């Protein structure tokens, strides 16, 4: 087989099956990591037979696992885990933000639920530009940055369609946690990291700095206002958040801080079922989130570009491997940033973007020996801080699978806590193109299609994904936070398994890189690339950018939560060590 297949030649399903039988799906490959890399290539995953929940927090994963044991299905467990994360992972897990859910049932049925936030009806295209036409801080901090929260509407709609247990039973564990849980190292670290950000607004300081300081390891953290809010949601469902006393508290908070979100915005909020993006990659099927998320379409575009190269024949994280990833990614992001937006407002060419033909066209522009400057990589379809996001993956005993990514955008979102309700509000308005053609807080330079409009959903990079084997059996359930890096995180994990034969734990432990078109640089985690590889990449024209350590925080890329179904039907789960969650199965 040639080292590089450049002209769109597909690997057959037969070859994919042969690779699987040869060891592609085993729990360890023979790939080694750099000597100074902090995570092991030999660590074993968590194993289970009847069900698995993986999230960024052990409390939340355990809640979901107990729901599975009680007879709930994967959607029930995902709902309960989501509410639990709103309590124990307040910097990202939330009811004040939005998210996306991808479902694949054991019978092959697939669905995608969009509960992304929306711009308030009083929003306007240039609302964040100052007198000089520059973007102000109002899109990232404070009440004006808040989009209409969608999480409760989304979880309610998912339960309506797929849930089996009583709604109240799925909210109760989160209520118990809000009434008090013992702080572990992960929560203490995140609250400590937030520092002065939690003191910007009095209600936030009162909620998360009881007695004037962040709770420490071993202390009991109580959130009575949040418990009361969750009780209302448990009793009244969707209406317990978007109508009544909680809605009154949200609107009062907006009025107090100069926000524009109203009772009408809350009452009109709805989750929307959409058709998943589904695309073949080396005989496997990737099922991911369509717009309003850019994740699935951009992931699929990357896959179609890279499918014509035999990545598995290259040395892992060699200069040739990294070069191909970076060149494919910059092309996919160029299209993402230009064309993708809320499909209810803008006509977008997703089918063309994820097609084999277009993948071959984009692939043909890659020089195997030199980096193409990003300013020379425009959109090809014709005219037209890591964020605080969190992911959870669930598989139940029947083989139903759920992949959910939710967010409040920045670390502790807008930094605004709803006084009397106990939860942080998002700052998702910054995910619009507040000034088209100029970067947002993640450096993403996006176009006119994603400009602000009343009621519009802002573009996202969230990429909840499910992968199916060539024989139609479930293989992977995964996703990640990480702002603009989410899509490349998810692709790397999929490629680690399919192209390099890694198991789920080894794949998560592997070092990561990132490229997003602009800025034109290959970001890499410290220790992830050897000096020889970096020198070779620089000689090819790449600019290398090492992620910087901040205090005691490792400069990670992403926080993948993944479940892999092994050939014998057992489940292997892994939570990324970069932030410290847990896989819990039975």
C-alpha positions in Angstrom: 0.0 0.0 0.0 1.5 3.4 -0.9 2.5 5.7 2.0 0.1 8.4 0.9 -3.0 8.1 -1.1 -3.6 11.6 -2.5 -6.6 11.4 -4.8 -9.6 10.5 -2.7 -9.1 6.7 -2.8 -11.3 5.3 0.0 -10.2 2.5 2.3 -12.7 -0.3 1.8 -14.9 -1.7 4.5 -13.0 -5.0 4.0 -9.7 -3.3 5.0 -11.3 -1.7 8.0 -12.5 -5.1 9.2 -9.1 -6.6 8.6 -7.5 -3.8 10.6 -9.9 -4.4 13.4 -9.2 -8.1 13.5 -5.5 -7.4 13.4 -5.8 -5.4 16.6 -7.2 -2.0 15.8 -9.7 -2.4 18.6 -7.6 -3.8 21.3 -7.0 -1.9 24.5 -3.3 -1.2 23.9 -1.4 -0.4 20.8 2.4 -0.5 20.6 2.6 3.3 20.2 4.8 5.0 22.8 4.6 8.6 24.0 7.5 11.1 24.4 9.7 10.4 27.4 8.6 13.5 29.3 4.9 13.2 28.6 3.0 13.0 31.9 0.4 10.3 31.0 1.0 6.6 30.5 0.6 4.7 27.2 -0.1 1.5 29.2 -2.9 2.5 31.6 -6.0 0.3 31.6 -9.5 1.8 31.2 -12.5 1.2 33.5 -14.4 -1.9 32.4 -18.1 -2.7 32.6 -20.6 -5.1 31.2 -24.1 -3.6 31.7 -23.7 0.2 31.4 -21.2 3.1 31.7 -21.3 6.8 32.4 -18.2 9.0 31.9 -18.1 12.7 32.8 -15.7 15.3 34.1 -16.8 14.6 37.7 -17.1 11.4 39.8 -20.2 12.6 41.7 -22.0 13.1 38.4 -20.9 9.9 36.8 -22.0 8.0 39.9 -25.4 9.6 39.7 -25.8 8.5 36.1 -24.6 5.0 36.8 -27.2 4.6 39.6 -29.9 5.6 37.2 -28.8 2.9 34.8 -28.8 0.4 37.7 -32.4 1.5 38.6 -33.6 0.5 35.1 -33.2 3.9 33.4 -32.0 4.0 29.8 -29.0 6.0 28.5 -31.1 9.2 28.0 -32.4 9.0 31.6 -28.9 8.6 32.9 -27.6 11.5 30.7 -30.3 13.8 32.0 -29.6 13.0 35.7 -25.8 13.3 35.0 -26.4 16.7 33.4 -28.3 18.0 36.4 -25.7 16.7 38.8 -22.9 18.5 36.8 -24.9 21.7 37.3 -24.2 21.3 41.0 -20.7 19.8 41.3 -19.2 21.4 38.2 -20.6 25.0 38.3 -17.9 26.5 36.2 -19.2 24.6 33.2 -21.9 22.0 34.0 -25.0 24.2 34.2 -28.6 25.1 33.8 -27.7 28.7 32.8 -26.2 27.7 29.4 -27.0 25.5 26.5 -25.8 22.3 24.7 -26.2 19.6 22.2 -27.2 15.9 22.4 -26.5 13.1 20.0 -28.5 9.9 20.5 -28.1 6.5 18.8 -30.5 3.8 19.9 -29.6 0.1 19.9 -31.9 -0.4 16.8 -29.8 2.1 14.8 -32.2 5.1 15.2 -30.2 8.4 15.5 -31.2 11.9 16.6 -29.6 15.2 17.4 -31.1 17.7 19.8 -30.1 21.4 19.6 -30.6 23.3 22.9 -28.0 26.0 22.2 -28.7 29.4 23.7 -30.4 32.1 21.6 -29.8 35.8 21.4 -32.4 37.8 23.3 -35.1 39.5 21.1 -33.6 42.9 22.0 -30.2 41.9 20.7 -28.7 43.8 17.7 -25.9 43.2 15.2 -23.5 45.8 16.5 -24.4 45.8 20.2 -20.9 45.1 21.4 -19.0 47.8 19.3 -17.8 50.9 21.0 -17.7 54.4 19.5 -14.4 53.4 17.7 -16.0 50.3 16.2 -14.0 48.0 18.5 -15.4 45.0 20.4 -16.0 45.8 24.1 -15.8 43.5 27.1 -19.6 43.5 27.3 -19.8 40.3 25.2 -17.7 38.3 27.7 -18.4 39.7 31.2 -21.6 40.8 32.8 -25.3 40.7 32.1 -25.3 41.9 28.5 -23.2 38.8 27.5 -26.0 36.4 28.4 -27.9 34.3 25.8 -31.2 32.7 26.6 -30.4 29.5 28.5 -31.4 26.2 26.8 -30.3 23.4 29.0 -33.5 22.8 30.9 -35.6 23.0 27.7 -33.2 20.5 26.1 -33.3 17.9 28.9 -37.1 18.2 29.2 -37.5 17.6 25.5 -35.1 14.6 25.5 -37.0 13.1 28.4 -40.3 13.7 26.6 -39.1 11.8 23.5 -36.8 9.1 25.0 -37.1 9.0 28.8 -38.4 6.1 30.7 -38.1 7.0 34.4 -40.1 9.7 36.1 -38.6 13.2 35.6 -38.6 14.0 39.3 -36.4 10.9 39.9 -33.8 12.3 37.5 -33.6 15.7 39.2 -33.6 14.4 42.8 -29.9 13.4 42.9 -28.9 16.9 41.9 -31.1 18.4 44.6 -29.4 16.2 47.2 -26.0 17.3 46.0 -27.0 21.0 46.1 -28.1 20.5 49.7 -24.5 19.6 50.4 -21.6 17.6 49.1 -18.1 17.0 50.3 -15.6 19.0 48.2 -13.0 17.0 46.4 -9.7 18.2 44.9 -11.2 18.9 41.5 -13.9 21.3 42.8 -11.4 23.0 45.2 -8.9 23.5 42.4 -11.5 25.0 40.0 -12.9 27.4 42.6 -9.3 28.3 43.6 -8.5 29.0 39.9 -11.5 31.3 39.5 -10.1 33.6 42.2 -11.1 37.2 41.8 -13.5 36.4 38.9 -15.9 35.1 41.6 -15.8 38.5 43.4 -17.0 40.6 40.4 -20.6 40.3 41.3 -22.0 40.0 44.9 -24.4 37.1 44.2 -21.5 35.1 42.7 -19.2 35.7 45.6 -22.0 34.9 48.1 -22.7 31.6 46.3 -19.2 30.3 45.6 -17.1 32.0 48.3 -19.1 31.2 51.5 -17.5 33.1 54.4 -15.3 35.0 51.9 -13.3 32.0 50.7 -13.5 29.1 48.4 -14.4 25.8 50.2 -11.5 23.5 50.6 -11.1 19.7 50.2 -13.2 17.9 52.8 -15.5 20.8 53.5 -19.2 20.5 52.8 -20.4 22.9 50.1 -24.1 23.8 50.3 -26.0 25.7 47.6 -29.5 26.2 49.0 -30.7 28.6 46.3 -29.7 26.2 43.6 -31.5 23.3 45.5 -34.7 25.4 45.6 -34.3 26.1 41.8 -33.9 22.4 41.1 -36.9 21.5 43.2 -39.0 23.8 41.1 -37.6 22.1 37.9 -38.3 18.7 39.4 -41.8 19.6 40.3 -42.8 21.6 37.2 -40.5 20.5 34.5 -39.6 23.0 31.8 -42.0 25.5 33.2 -40.2 25.4 36.6 -37.4 27.3 34.9 -38.8 29.4 32.1 -42.0 30.5 33.9 -42.8 31.3 37.5 -40.4 32.3 40.3 -37.1 31.2 38.7 -38.0 33.2 35.5 -38.8 36.2 37.7 -35.4 35.9 39.4 -33.6 35.7 36.1 -35.3 38.8 34.7 -34.8 40.7 38.0 -31.1 39.9 37.7 -31.0 41.1 34.1 -32.7 44.4 35.1 -30.3 44.8 38.1 -27.2 44.5 35.8 -28.3 46.1 32.6 -29.1 42.9 30.7 -31.7 42.6 28.0 -33.1 39.0 28.5 -36.8 39.2 29.2 -39.8 37.0 30.3 -40.7 36.7 26.6 -37.2 35.4 25.7 -37.5 32.7 28.4 -41.1 31.7 27.5 -40.1 31.3 23.8 -37.1 29.1 24.4 -37.3 25.7 22.7 -35.0 22.8 21.9 -34.9 21.7 18.3 -34.5 18.2 16.9 -32.2 18.1 13.9 -30.8 15.5 11.6 -27.3 14.4 12.7 -24.3 14.8 10.4 -23.3 11.3 9.4 -20.2 10.6 7.3 -18.1 7.5 6.5 -14.4 7.4 7.6 -12.5 4.3 6.5 -15.6 2.2 6.6 -16.7 3.5 10.1 -19.6 5.9 10.5 -19.3 9.1 12.4 -22.6 10.5 13.8 -22.2 14.0 15.1 -24.0 17.3 15.7 -25.2 19.5 12.9 -25.5 23.3 12.9 -26.1 25.3 15.1 -23.0 23.4 16.2 -20.2 23.6 13.7 -18.7 20.5 15.3 -20.2 17.7 13.2 -19.8 19.3 9.8 -16.2 20.4 10.5 -15.3 17.0 12.0 -16.7 15.4 8.8 -14.8 17.8 6.6 -11.6 16.9 8.3 -12.3 13.2 8.0 -13.1 13.5 4.3 -9.8 15.4 3.6 -7.7 13.0 5.7 -9.3 9.8 4.5 -7.2 10.0 1.4 -4.0 9.7 3.4 -2.8 6.5 5.1 -2.3 8.1 8.5 -1.7 4.7 10.2 1.4 4.1 8.1 3.0 7.2 9.5 4.9 7.4 12.8 2.6 8.8 15.4 3.2 12.5 16.0 6.0 12.5 13.5 6.4 15.7 11.4 4.6 14.1 8.5 1.6 13.1 10.7 1.3 16.5 12.4 1.7 18.3 9.1 -1.2 16.5 7.5 -3.4 17.1 10.5 -2.6 20.8 10.6 -3.1 21.3 6.9 -6.5 19.5 6.8 -7.7 21.3 10.0 -6.9 24.8 8.7 -8.9 24.1 5.5 -11.8 22.7 7.5 -11.8 25.6 9.9 -11.6 28.2 7.0 -14.9 26.8 5.7 -16.4 26.5 9.2 -15.7 30.1 10.0 -17.1 31.4 6.8 -20.2 29.4 6.1 -21.6 27.8 9.3 -24.3 29.5 11.5 -27.8 29.0 12.7 -29.6 27.1 9.9 -32.9 28.7 10.9 -31.4 32.1 9.8 -28.8 31.2 7.1 -28.6 28.7 4.2 -25.5 26.7 4.7 -23.8 24.2 2.4 -23.3 21.3 4.8 -23.9 18.5 2.3 -21.2 19.9 0.0 -18.8 20.6 2.8 -18.8 17.0 4.0 -18.9 15.3 0.6 -16.2 13.0 -0.7 -15.7 15.2 -3.8 -15.1 18.3 -1.8 -12.8 16.5 0.6 -10.7 15.4 -2.5 -10.7 19.0 -3.8 -9.4 20.3 -0.5 -6.9 17.5 -0.1 -5.4 18.2 -3.5 -4.3 21.7 -2.3 -2.1 20.2 0.4 1.6 20.4 -0.2 3.2 17.3 1.4 6.4 19.2 2.1 5.4 22.7 3.0 2.8 24.4 5.2 0.3 26.5 3.3 0.0 29.9 5.0 -3.4 30.3 6.4 -3.9 33.6 4.7 -3.7 31.7 1.4 -6.2 29.1 2.6 -9.6 30.7 2.1 -13.1 29.1 2.1 -13.4 26.8 -0.8 -17.2 26.4 -1.3 -17.8 29.5 -3.3 -19.6 32.7 -2.2 -21.1 32.6 0.9 -9.1 30.5 27.3 -10.3 27.1 27.0 -14.0 27.6 27.3 -15.9 26.2 30.2 -17.8 23.5 28.5 -18.3 19.9 29.7 -19.1 16.6 28.1 -20.6 13.3 29.2 -21.0 9.9 27.5 -23.4 7.2 28.3 -24.1 3.6 27.1 -26.8 1.4 28.7 -27.2 -2.4 28.9 -29.3 -2.4 25.7 -26.6 -0.6 23.7 -28.4 2.8 23.5 -25.8 5.6 23.5 -25.9 9.3 24.3 -23.3 11.9 23.8 -23.9 15.4 25.4 -21.8 18.5 25.4 -23.0 21.6 27.3 -21.4 25.0 28.0 -21.6 28.4 29.6 -18.7 29.4 27.3 -16.0 31.0 29.5 -14.7 29.8 32.9 -17.8 30.5 35.1 -19.5 32.1 32.1 -20.5 35.7 32.4 -19.5 35.6 36.1 -23.1 36.5 36.9 -25.0 34.4 39.4 -28.8 34.8 39.4 -29.4 36.2 42.9 -31.8 33.9 44.8 -31.5 31.1 42.2 -27.9 30.0 42.7 -26.6 29.3 39.2 -24.2 31.0 36.9 -25.4 32.5 33.6 -23.6 32.0 30.3 -21.6 34.5 28.2 -22.5 32.8 24.9 -23.1 36.1 23.0 -19.4 36.2 22.4 -19.7 33.1 20.2 -21.4 35.3 17.6 -19.4 37.4 15.2 -19.7 40.5 17.2 -17.5 42.1 14.6 -17.3 39.9 11.5 -13.8 39.2 10.4 -12.3 39.8 13.8 -11.4 37.2 16.5 -13.5 36.4 19.5 -12.0 35.4 22.8 -10.8 32.0 21.4 -9.1 33.6 18.4 -11.8 32.3 16.0 -12.2 34.7 13.1 -15.8 34.2 11.9 -17.9 35.7 9.1 -21.1 37.5 8.4 -23.2 34.3 8.5 -22.7 34.2 12.3 -23.5 37.9 13.0 -25.9 38.7 15.9 -29.6 38.7 15.2 -32.6 38.6 17.6 -33.6 35.0 18.4 -30.6 33.5 16.6 -28.5 30.7 18.0 -24.8 31.5 18.0 -22.4 29.1 16.3 -20.6 26.5 18.5 -17.6 24.1 18.2 -19.2 21.5 20.5 -18.9 18.0 18.9 -20.8 15.3 20.7 -20.1 12.2 18.5 -20.9 8.5 18.2 -18.9 6.1 16.0 -20.3 2.9 14.6 -18.2 0.0 13.3 -18.2 -1.2 9.7 -20.5 -4.0 10.8 -23.0 -1.5 12.2 -22.2 -2.0 15.9 -21.5 0.8 18.3 -17.8 1.5 18.8 -17.3 4.9 20.4 -19.2 7.6 22.3 -17.2 10.7 23.0 -16.9 14.5 23.1 -14.9 17.2 24.8 -14.9 20.8 26.0 -12.1 23.1 24.9 -13.6 26.0 23.0 -12.2 26.1 19.5 -10.1 23.0 20.1 -13.1 20.7 20.6 -13.4 19.5 17.1 -9.7 18.6 16.7 -9.8 16.9 20.1 -12.6 14.7 19.0 -11.0 13.9 15.6 -7.7 13.0 17.3 -9.4 10.5 19.6 -11.3 8.9 16.7 -8.1 8.7 14.6 -6.2 7.3 17.5 -8.6 4.4 17.6 -9.2 3.8 13.9 -5.9 4.8 12.4 -3.5 3.9 15.1 -5.2 1.0 17.0 -5.3 2.6 20.4 -7.7 1.7 23.0 -9.9 4.3 24.7 -7.6 5.0 27.7 -4.4 5.1 25.6 -6.1 7.4 23.1 -7.2 9.9 25.8 -3.7 9.8 27.4 -2.0 10.6 24.0 -0.6 14.1 23.6 -2.7 16.6 21.5 -2.1 19.4 19.1 -4.5 21.9 17.5 -4.8 24.2 14.5 -7.8 26.4 13.7 -6.8 28.3 10.5 -6.3 31.6 12.3 -4.1 32.3 14.2 -1.7 30.4 11.8 0.0 28.2 14.4 0.2 24.6 15.6 -0.6 24.6 19.2 0.8 21.8 21.3 0.8 20.6 24.9 4.2 20.8 26.6 6.2 17.6 26.1 3.8 16.4 23.3 6.3 16.8 20.5 10.0 16.0 20.4 12.5 18.8 19.6 13.4 16.9 16.3 9.7 16.9 15.2 9.2 20.6 16.1 12.4 21.5 14.2 11.2 19.6 11.1 7.7 21.2 11.3 9.3 24.7 11.5 11.5 23.9 8.5 8.2 23.0 6.6 6.9 26.5 7.4 4.8 25.8 10.5 4.7 28.2 13.4 4.7 26.3 16.7 3.0 27.5 19.8 3.4 25.7 23.1 0.4 25.9 25.5 1.5 27.8 28.6 1.3 26.5 32.2 -0.6 28.9 34.5 0.1 28.4 38.1 -0.7 24.8 39.1 -2.9 24.3 36.1 -1.6 22.0 33.3 -2.0 23.6 29.9 -4.2 20.9 28.5 -6.1 20.8 25.3 -9.5 19.4 25.9 -11.1 17.1 28.4 -12.4 14.1 26.5 -15.0 11.7 28.1 -15.2 8.5 26.1 -16.7 5.0 26.1 -15.5 2.3 23.7 -17.5 -0.9 23.0 -15.1 -3.9 22.6 -15.7 -6.8 20.2 -16.9 -9.0 23.1 -19.6 -6.4 23.9 -18.0 -5.2 27.1 -17.5 -1.4 27.7 -14.2 0.4 28.3 -14.6 3.9 29.7 -12.1 6.6 30.3 -12.2 10.2 31.6 -9.5 12.6 30.6 -6.8 13.1 33.3 -6.3 16.6 32.1 -9.1 17.8 34.4 -9.9 14.7 36.5 -13.3 13.2 36.0 -14.4 9.5 36.3 -15.8 6.6 34.4 -18.4 4.7 36.4 -19.9 1.4 35.1 -21.4 -1.8 36.3 
